[in-house]
Amino acid sequence: MSVRRFRLALAAGFTAVLVTTVAASADFAWDPEATFDPAEAADSFGRAVALDDPTLVTGAPSDDTLLANAGAVWIHTRNGDGTWSLTVKLNASDAAGGDQFGSAVAVEGDTMVAGAPFAAEGEGAVYVFNRSPGGLWSQSARLEPTGNPGVVNFGSSVDLAGNTVVIGAPAGGTGAVYVFNADGEGVWAETTVLTPTDAQAGDLAGTDVALSGDTILVGASLQDAAGASSGSAYAFVRGGDGTWSQQAKLIASDAAAGDLFGDAVELVADIAVIGARANDDAGSGSGSAYVFTRSPEDIWSEQAKLLASDAAAAGLFGAALSFDGAQLVVGAPGAGAAYIFDSPGWLQSVPLEGELLYGGDVAIDGEALAVATQAVPSGTVDAYRRSEALLPPPVPVGVFDPTTGVWSIADELGVVSTFFYGTPGDIPLMGDWDCDGLDTVGMFRPSNGFVYLRNTNDIGPADVTFWYGMSGDVPFTGDWDGDGCDTMGIYRDGRAYLRNTNDTGNADLTFFYGIPSDTPFAGDWNNDGFDTVGLYRESTGFVFLRNSLTAGFADVAFYFGNPGDRVIAADWNGDGTDTVAIYRPGEARFYISNANVTGFAEFDFRFGARDLEPVAGIFAS
């Protein structure tokens, strides 16, 4: 038949690793919510941003409202209706000209810290602010290095977690990192100073810092690990007795002189991301970012090197990083862009773009994102909200939410329809029930074995209702006799029961194929106009396709996907042959292949919310 047919299958997953060869072509949208551009002079506004939704902190180190370049920090709060408002503008209690308060900021809950690296004639200082139950922010502490270290630019970088603050002081000799802890009364005290074991003068250890649990990641962007200023990063861990020690030195696998690896660092649990904004894979200064992971044996290893999908010289990709454990945003101010990647697959979505220096600093926390444009003399900060909006996918697919009964389907023109049909617990079906060349929704209700088919994709009663199967059966659909109409099949204990009409009755065709734990799906694997049965076997991770509706061995067998993936089959490229694709629930992402073989996906895209059931078909525009 010439009609492209798409078939639903509800397989549980595959064991082979699937790698995409292209970046995602559709994804969740990031909707602009606000742009912060203070009316008063706020020099260098956006030099640093930090986010703990709904609190956004922005540093403006050259602000001269009090004194020239004394600096300031702005705090905005997102309201329940999605609007943002200025909560307060903060200055250091002992502000002095040239302190550059706000050069680095961090926020967690009701605590915010801000660095002033040029305070005290370049020695530097960090200020701690706390928010009261009534929402008022006030300074609670001023942190400074013990002794008389001289010009160290203490406060050039900061991070905060619980009662621990980590502070970079890169300018003093080798550079160092200071750790402060607060006691039960909220009194802060310096507890240790960290210096890499192989530190050399001018390494700039503490260029950036990141703290997660009992691990600190320290960037040393001018360290000469693989040539002058190739850069490195160091992981320090806190032992049970509270003392810190160096665990590892991290170097890029392709490190080269001048990369500035470690200029930006991020850390969540056992995942470290390290920027190298001067890396030259796509031209001088195109930039890159590296992902390292720590094994249960505490061995760190490089897992991925990330590049911008449109990488070009002077892009400075990796100049800014923010990672919330699930999403990584990478700033590329030379390109005026911010790139968002999903962990752990590190798939890139469509980048956000602005003017030159957009992406100079970034912050992400769940559904909230902030991107700074570090213009001179004053920049701006854009706030975004991640939308579960359904962006048009490149091929017609849909998703069903089994908890609410809501369908969302996109036709071949990318028009998305959302409607209710079914009840929670129903198993979704998709097929051409009335032979008009268009696929519409159906449901199988496991509680009573009834099938409910509708001839339009909208809310309303079933057009056809009948009993076929029983609780525990696995339903699937196909055009078994090649007449252009899709009808029911069920799979029970390794046996397929296929019926050529959508009504109550005995199976027209039944045969054994596979084993009881297999999951069935259907498609036209050889372009003969008839749908036949495919199986997924969890015990081996194989897909088995057979070209006839009879018992026997598979005609085609291969791996595709990861554990937990769900399977759909369709004629994705219009050549008359259905091929297997998978949907990854945790990513809400479809991986499409145009050949029934072990290999890479041809393309992938994200559609709908996470953890739904996938469908595909020819839908009316």
Helices and strands as residue ranges (DSSP letters): E 6-8, E 29-36, E 48-52, E 55-60, E 72-78, E 84-90, E 104-108, E 111-116, H 119-122, E 125-131, E 137-143, E 157-161, E 164-169, E 176-182, E 188-194, E 205-212, E 215-220, E 232-238, E 244-250, E 264-268, E 271-276, E 288-294, E 300-306, E 320-323, E 327-332, E 337-342, E 347-348, E 352-353, E 358-365, E 368-373, E 380-387, E 397-401, E 406-410, E 416-420, E 427-431, E 440-445, E 450-453, E 464-467, E 474-478, E 487-492, E 495-498, E 509-512, E 519-523, E 532-537, E 542-545, E 556-559, E 566-570, E 579-584, E 589-592, E 603-606, E 613-616
